[in-house]
Amino acid sequence: MKTLIRLTIILLVALAVVGITYGASQSSWATQQFGATSGAGEARGRPDMTASLADAAATLGVSAEALSAALGDMPPDYASAAATLGLDEAEVQAAVDASLATSFGARPDGGGEERGGHESGFNANTLAAFVRILLPVVLMVAGVTLLRSVAGWLGRRRAQAQPMPAR
Amino acid sequence: MTTKLSSRRRPARRLSETLKNFWLDIAIFVAFVIDWNLRLIGLTIHEWLGIALGALLLYHLLMHWNWIVAVGRRLISRLPALERIKALVDILFFVNMVLLIASGLWISEVAMRQIGITAEPGVLWRRLHTLSADWALWLLGLHLALNWRWITNAARRYLWQPLTRPFATRTIQPKESLQ
């Protein structure tokens, strides 16, 4: 019972945090901030795929904007895109899958994983990602430990510098 | 006498709170580091592991409930500077993790869909997810750094000592001293 009450309190506090954030996200200020910096696709509530499709566009010999517009919202409609661009559907699908896999590691619809569309397994990229993850942690631990030891050393030095009270 | 002793119930072997905390913290850390690496695990595992991480964090908070209540009571009045900094970092870390998990659920494309919940993810929640994930690394580092002494003590006690015990050199007392 006690655990249940505690759990409820934690979840209520979490809900309050999310509620406040949601409230802030609905404000005109937030809309202005994110609306101004988003691409055309992002403003509709999905990420702008133009940058992620750059490789595919280069492979297919079309512009990234045209390819993104032809594919439409996720999941992409390859048949329609191929018809719009006047290309082969399989060719479009292969190029887009490869491009998205490089950008995200997996296709946004999750389908890439089953087909091995993302860079799975341990390679140089994943090793670099682990280093990137652990670096801030290591830096913080090292920095704080150093700071604390310096503070301790200064404290001891100050205590030693103080004259002994005369007897 | 012997029958009395043998009939006496042996106390059930329980894990100490510190040991439980230690292994839970290790599990959370490993889950966090793996979950952060989206390219390695793919979107499906990333989302489900993130949900599991949320559950583990809830358990972590429940395990430290007494500390949270004790520090919360004294946060405004009297508290050593280090404890106050620790509390503030932990509050920030909690808010950040709530936002990270909530935004993750909001923008979920696999896990929530498998459950049957679909939301209209806005760009703000996507940005919030990446931003809070970046902040989580630094706050996790700070959280670990401020509790580093506890971590090293627990690691020494529960990892290092059991591992090195078989190789520890035993001091053999000379026969004379035993007589």
Interface residues (C-beta under 8 A of the other chain):
Chain A: T3 R6 L7 I10 L11 V13 A14 V17 V18 T21 S25 A30 F34 S38 E42 A43 G45 R46 P47 F104 G105 A106 R107 P108 D109 G110 G112 E113 H118 E119 S120 G121 F122 N125 T126 A129 F130 I133 L134 P136 V137 V138 L139 M140 V141 G143 V144 T145
Chain B: V33 W36 N37 L38 R39 L40 G42 L43 T44 L58 L61 L62 W65 F94 V95 V98 L99 A102 E109 V110 E120 P121 G122 V123 L124 W125 R126 R127 L128 L137 W138 L140 G141 L142 L144 A145 L146 W148
